[in-house]
């Protein structure tokens, strides 16, 4: 159950994008903004023409036997493309901002505790 929850959170967060970039990191946004969900590895390579590093995040299997294989391509240190079963499932133009959002969600859930039977996510102040 935890693996499914983490997988869903990852997919949702990588489908969100931001146009901010990290200091000193190349901004690949112009190429990455052309990438659409459902594209294959080959289609992405043809569009970006950029160098990248690959991280195979592994496979997970649900209780009903469905298998999901996640692969992430990194462009610089702050931008990436997530592939689920060989197809684009999200483009992230600001990994650091997403990590901050995830941390906020985790902190809010932990602060809420389980007294009321569930977690309440508090809005993030900016």
Secondary structure, 3 states (H helix, E strand, C coil): CHHHHHHHHHHHHHCCCCCCCCCCCCCCHHHHCCCCCCCEHHHHHHHHCCCCEEEEEEEEECCCCCEEEEEEEEECCCEEEEEECCEEEEEECCHHHHHHHHHHHHHHHHHHCCCCCCCCCCCCCC
